[in-house]
């Protein structure tokens, strides 16, 4: 019995040592090896090509371009035919009527057509900017979702190792109780930790499935829900990101460009509304004959609407209000971007500091504590419960480290989305 107890104890310690080594390797991005796996560049490319939201935004941009082309065209000419002075008592009837056929054209008041074209162009700029906004958001969301999958899989790996150690611990505790070397409560404590580890593993496996579903939905490829992903979470902040102040990217950000395009369109629409009371002239020319004498005739027509009842006061009021709204929305967008920048940079700095603390202080100390407790347990200085507690603390530290890595990478994706315009300009 004593010999079996010693063998079980050695087995437990060997498993524990293997777990520490495995977890240390998992924390090193250089150990990530991918074969036929989905990488982050692949995911971004698929999302830009297949995202339903981007297809919809692209369709709206194409529709705006069509409206802009249409706004630059004059009204179609009208073909007119008339028969006048048609005698109804004469036997000849229609042949005695004055008959003409001609063309009429509406001539917009000077300046209206030019403003319509400029309004259409501003609408195209607005739709293109909104498409750029959505592209930046899709790239940001794909990066964040990809990091979620990587972090969830890392947590599952750490949790799975913890389950294996907890199972070995429970088996060892049972053998120690059977050998009379420890009270029954140690076995219960080990079995509780084993069940907790199994429950946490199941929860983390569900997190992986949820993260994958989110990612493939962004990609527009539900069939890739089981595809392996390849990559590593960045463990250090990128100093260049923090150096890009708002003054370098705020003006060129797609959201700012969209708000300015909306303001431009509203201002042009206001100018167009001021011209609305001025009437468009309709000019027509026709030729024909007088039926009774069979003489050839030419007719000229000119019609001008009289702005007596409708002077477009409501349209001018609406256009003025739209300019006020557009000015306020531009300020709102810039304030929102600055607020997002401050919040993202604060999260980024905090996450970078926490990751560095875990990598340089907490994890090494946790590993060293586990090593010392393991050594002391072998020498009889520490009890089995001390070993279980230290083992649990080490695993929790590694799980927390993965969460901090995720926070760092998500904050980086948010900051990259904000500074995307500045980097494109630099290129």
Secondary structure, 3 states (H helix, E strand, C coil): CHHHHHHHHHHHHHHHHHHHHHHHHHCCHHHCCCCCCECHHHHHHHHHHHCHHHHHHHHHHHHHHHHHHHHCCCCCCEEEEEEECCCCCCCCHHHHCEEEEEEEEEECCCCHHHHHHHHHHHHHHHHHHHHHHHHHHHHHHHHHHHHHHHHHHHHHHHHHHHHHHHHHHHHHHHHHHHCCCCCHHHHHHHHHHHHHHHHHHHHHHHHHHHHHHHHHHHHCCHHHCCCCECCCCCCCCCHHHHHCCHHHHCCCCHHHHHHHHHHHHHHHHHHHHHHCCCCCEEEEEEEEEECCCCEEEEEEEEEECCCCCCCCHHHHHHHHHHHHHHHHHHHHHHHHHHHHHHHHHHHHHHHHHHHHHHHHHHHHHHHHHHHHHHHHHHCCCCCHHHHHHHHHHHHHHHHHHHHHHHHHHHHHHHHHHHHHHHHHHHC
